[in-house]
Amino acid sequence: MILLLDMNKVATLMTAIKNYYSYFFLPLILIYLLFNIFDGNNGLLSHSRLNAEIASLETKVKNIKSSNSLYEVKISSLQKHDKNTDLVDEQIRNVLGYGKNNEFIIFFDN
């Protein structure tokens, strides 16, 4: 008798689950989708973080390009062996440490 009551309860529970199946899993699916829309790998928050990283990297690229162009100008003037520029003299003093006997050399970090 007890087994029959338990089997009836299980059967009613199974029919209730079948009837309310969509009411249980639909909110779970919606929560999962909303979470991934906002905070997933390709979500809105990740998109804004990536945009900020792109902006910072673009500024770094601009700074590197400007310093690169300065180095290109220095290299081209050194390759020309232009006697009128003080760049050759500056590089000899900075890199090689040469100086005249009666002068002091003071180095400043840029």
HELIX and SHEET records of a PDB file:
HELIX    1   1 ILE A    2  ASN A   19  1                                  18    
HELIX    2   2 TYR A   21  ASP A   39  1                                  19    
HELIX    3   3 LEU A   44  GLN A   79  1                                  36    
HELIX    4   4 LEU A   87  GLN A   91  1                                   5    
HELIX    5   5 ILE A   92  LEU A   96  3                                   5    
END                                                                             
